[in-house]
Amino acid sequence: MKTRKQRVTEQLLQVDRFFVGDFTVRGPEVLATNLSANSEAKPSGSPLASSTGVQENEKRQVVESGLAQIVKRIAGCRKCELAATRTHTVPGEGNPRPRIAFVGEAPGEDEDRQGRPFVGRAGQLLDKIIAAMGLKRSEVFICNILKCRPPGNRDPKPEEVEQCSPYLQEQLELLGPEVIVALGSHAAKTLLDTHLAIGKLRGRFHDYYFSPMLPPIKLMPTYHPAYVLRNYTEETRKQVWEDMRLVLKELKLPVPPK
């Protein structure tokens, strides 16, 4: 009979084979293509290239400054009972000008200890999924609905979601991603204001509205990496990968064969 350590090790190897597999070879090539597709080739001395670069730098500085202010406010937040039990707040991290923003449910034990999102086992799986997409973690933005860990990793309470959601909305407005990936039921239901199960929401894009005055952003619900680890079946893994392929197609990025 296999020990728990042997089962975990075997599962991690299966994760590598499924979500990375051949992409350990193809990944760098896909990444190079993605980066090339995101940057227009202009002569370095061109006034257009220069002004575009200046504008982008200014936008990036504005976003970084805004995100830093949100981080400070989160660090001092005492709106709900989670402030009394947290070790660190976990505001989120990543590219301030991302094309994709991944939004999860809440920090876990590892995240609470380090103050960073998705750094435990579920985070390791998310890193592999991002790599399989031909991207780097540093190219996307990763955060959660809640910015503090619920004790014992329990489900978020409605009042906690209500108090914390404005921070997330501000972050997403500043980031302006082209696609939001909602990881798991709580993230999808909160962002879409729905009671539908994640199994009925995933597999297609939904519109996420910041306000009635602004155009919507495409949102793709999918299973949370922690759920995938708990329900580690071929079907579950394929469904997550199908969702990620749709995201890549929406962004007109190369879709690795699988």
Legacy VTK file of the C-alpha trace (Angstrom):
# vtk DataFile Version 3.0
C-alpha trace
ASCII
DATASET POLYDATA
POINTS 258 float
0.000 0.000 0.000
1.394 3.404 -0.977
2.184 5.955 1.707
0.651 9.462 1.571
4.050 10.877 0.570
4.308 8.390 -2.318
0.767 9.261 -3.488
1.489 13.009 -3.384
4.772 12.530 -5.270
3.050 10.417 -7.925
0.272 13.003 -8.281
2.784 15.827 -8.787
4.507 13.808 -11.508
1.137 13.311 -13.203
0.542 17.062 -12.996
3.884 17.680 -14.702
3.096 15.233 -17.490
-0.387 16.598 -18.133
0.029 20.354 -17.847
3.679 20.632 -18.876
4.675 17.423 -20.684
5.861 18.302 -24.179
5.542 22.003 -23.347
8.827 21.829 -21.436
10.325 21.854 -24.925
7.768 23.964 -26.740
7.205 26.463 -23.936
10.098 28.865 -24.664
9.221 28.935 -28.368
5.563 29.664 -27.658
6.566 32.329 -25.139
8.826 34.024 -27.667
5.972 34.053 -30.178
3.599 35.504 -27.588
5.989 38.278 -26.692
6.580 39.026 -30.364
2.837 39.202 -31.003
2.425 41.692 -28.157
5.048 44.136 -29.443
4.939 45.922 -32.785
8.248 46.106 -34.593
9.061 49.777 -35.131
12.398 51.469 -35.828
13.958 52.511 -32.538
14.439 56.043 -33.856
10.822 56.439 -34.942
8.949 59.264 -33.164
5.898 56.985 -33.024
7.863 54.261 -31.293
9.287 56.768 -28.832
5.955 58.399 -27.949
4.246 55.010 -27.642
6.964 53.845 -25.270
6.646 56.986 -23.152
2.867 56.623 -22.949
3.131 52.980 -21.925
5.700 53.817 -19.242
3.451 56.557 -17.894
0.460 54.203 -17.803
2.529 51.558 -16.040
3.701 54.068 -13.411
0.129 55.214 -12.775
-1.050 51.615 -12.330
1.879 50.684 -10.085
1.255 53.731 -7.909
-2.457 52.935 -7.675
-1.797 49.288 -6.817
0.698 50.323 -4.133
-1.952 52.520 -2.514
-4.415 49.620 -2.503
-1.776 47.367 -0.909
-1.321 49.912 1.917
-5.050 50.135 2.508
-5.379 46.349 2.563
-2.501 46.081 5.055
-4.324 48.417 7.431
-7.793 46.978 6.842
-9.805 46.013 9.934
-13.224 45.761 8.320
-13.875 42.119 9.222
-12.868 39.472 11.750
-10.122 38.052 9.509
-7.826 40.926 10.522
-7.506 39.378 13.988
-6.285 35.984 12.772
-4.132 36.789 9.725
-0.332 36.657 9.670
-0.021 38.710 6.493
-2.438 40.270 4.063
-2.229 38.848 0.529
-3.119 41.651 -1.899
-1.898 39.948 -5.079
1.084 40.228 -7.392
2.190 40.212 -10.999
2.385 42.311 -14.121
0.723 45.739 -13.657
-0.199 45.703 -17.371
-1.412 42.098 -17.796
-3.502 40.613 -20.561
-4.768 37.956 -18.114
-5.719 38.283 -14.443
-6.280 35.114 -12.402
-8.659 35.555 -9.455
-8.988 32.898 -6.778
-11.013 32.528 -3.612
-8.832 33.325 -0.593
-5.285 32.838 0.716
-4.358 29.545 2.340
-1.817 28.725 5.036
1.250 29.111 2.809
-0.063 32.363 1.337
-0.859 33.767 4.787
2.665 32.956 5.949
4.397 34.506 2.921
1.972 37.291 1.997
1.904 36.079 -1.616
-0.951 34.483 -3.610
-0.931 30.882 -4.838
2.401 29.673 -3.431
1.243 26.344 -1.971
0.395 23.118 -3.807
-2.492 24.755 -5.675
-0.150 27.575 -6.639
2.399 25.127 -7.988
-0.304 23.645 -10.200
-1.375 27.117 -11.351
2.246 27.868 -12.273
2.306 24.716 -14.400
-0.954 25.667 -16.119
0.423 29.142 -16.900
3.637 27.581 -18.235
1.620 25.168 -20.378
-0.076 28.218 -21.897
3.349 29.419 -23.005
3.414 32.215 -20.444
5.314 33.165 -17.313
3.822 33.909 -13.908
5.426 37.361 -14.092
3.390 38.137 -17.248
0.003 37.747 -15.567
-1.595 39.112 -12.389
-2.728 36.750 -9.617
-4.969 37.642 -6.682
-7.959 36.510 -4.631
-11.431 37.707 -3.688
-10.395 37.807 -0.018
-7.091 39.383 0.962
-6.816 37.543 4.294
-6.905 33.850 5.107
-10.106 32.467 6.628
-9.192 30.331 9.690
-8.826 26.684 8.784
-9.269 27.575 5.097
-13.030 27.663 5.579
-15.298 29.159 2.912
-15.525 32.957 2.834
-18.481 34.438 4.692
-20.833 36.717 2.710
-19.936 39.720 4.873
-16.225 39.098 4.305
-16.729 38.993 0.544
-18.801 42.175 0.728
-16.112 44.035 2.682
-13.186 42.787 0.588
-14.608 42.861 -2.944
-14.104 46.620 -3.455
-10.332 46.127 -3.196
-10.457 43.536 -5.966
-12.674 45.697 -8.156
-10.258 48.617 -7.812
-7.344 46.340 -8.702
-9.054 44.995 -11.803
-10.058 48.481 -12.954
-6.452 49.651 -12.649
-5.001 46.536 -14.290
-7.431 46.538 -17.199
-6.832 42.914 -18.235
-8.325 41.659 -21.480
-9.422 38.409 -19.838
-10.169 37.496 -16.228
-9.887 33.835 -15.240
-12.052 33.084 -12.208
-10.535 30.157 -10.346
-13.246 28.211 -8.612
-16.844 28.586 -7.566
-16.486 31.422 -5.045
-14.499 33.640 -7.433
-16.864 32.999 -10.351
-20.052 33.492 -8.324
-18.742 36.692 -6.731
-17.509 38.278 -9.951
-20.573 37.279 -11.958
-23.087 37.784 -9.126
-24.668 34.414 -9.766
-25.623 31.270 -7.871
-24.902 28.895 -10.749
-22.448 26.067 -10.066
-18.953 26.304 -11.521
-19.670 23.232 -13.661
-22.428 25.167 -15.434
-20.381 28.367 -15.732
-17.076 27.034 -17.076
-16.369 26.297 -20.711
-17.581 29.644 -22.073
-16.930 33.342 -21.658
-19.086 35.645 -19.566
-19.136 39.438 -19.405
-17.733 41.087 -16.288
-18.884 44.692 -15.835
-16.995 47.230 -13.737
-19.959 49.571 -14.152
-22.832 50.137 -16.625
-20.790 52.981 -18.124
-17.789 50.836 -19.043
-17.515 48.026 -21.618
-17.354 44.523 -20.135
-14.271 42.335 -19.831
-14.314 38.694 -20.880
-14.360 36.347 -17.895
-13.607 32.617 -18.062
-14.635 30.552 -15.026
-12.718 27.336 -14.457
-12.026 24.890 -11.653
-9.756 26.012 -8.832
-6.347 24.257 -8.844
-7.071 22.981 -5.324
-10.241 21.330 -6.645
-8.248 19.748 -9.471
-5.812 18.298 -6.925
-8.671 16.907 -4.832
-10.493 15.517 -7.879
-7.528 14.498 -9.960
-9.216 12.873 -12.934
-8.441 12.988 -16.625
-11.781 14.682 -17.261
-11.165 17.484 -14.748
-7.689 18.191 -16.106
-8.987 18.249 -19.687
-11.786 20.640 -18.782
-9.347 23.124 -17.219
-7.072 22.884 -20.243
-10.035 23.407 -22.594
-10.865 26.605 -20.696
-7.279 27.841 -20.998
-7.221 27.099 -24.714
-10.310 29.284 -25.126
-8.510 32.076 -23.251
-5.507 31.834 -25.577
-7.766 31.857 -28.641
-9.627 34.921 -27.338
-6.310 36.750 -26.952
-5.151 35.503 -30.361
-2.122 33.864 -28.788
-0.617 30.576 -30.010
-2.469 27.565 -28.639
-0.052 24.719 -27.788
-1.221 21.356 -29.138
-2.414 18.944 -26.483
LINES 1 259
258 0 1 2 3 4 5 6 7 8 9 10 11 12 13 14 15 16 17 18 19 20 21 22 23 24 25 26 27 28 29 30 31 32 33 34 35 36 37 38 39 40 41 42 43 44 45 46 47 48 49 50 51 52 53 54 55 56 57 58 59 60 61 62 63 64 65 66 67 68 69 70 71 72 73 74 75 76 77 78 79 80 81 82 83 84 85 86 87 88 89 90 91 92 93 94 95 96 97 98 99 100 101 102 103 104 105 106 107 108 109 110 111 112 113 114 115 116 117 118 119 120 121 122 123 124 125 126 127 128 129 130 131 132 133 134 135 136 137 138 139 140 141 142 143 144 145 146 147 148 149 150 151 152 153 154 155 156 157 158 159 160 161 162 163 164 165 166 167 168 169 170 171 172 173 174 175 176 177 178 179 180 181 182 183 184 185 186 187 188 189 190 191 192 193 194 195 196 197 198 199 200 201 202 203 204 205 206 207 208 209 210 211 212 213 214 215 216 217 218 219 220 221 222 223 224 225 226 227 228 229 230 231 232 233 234 235 236 237 238 239 240 241 242 243 244 245 246 247 248 249 250 251 252 253 254 255 256 257
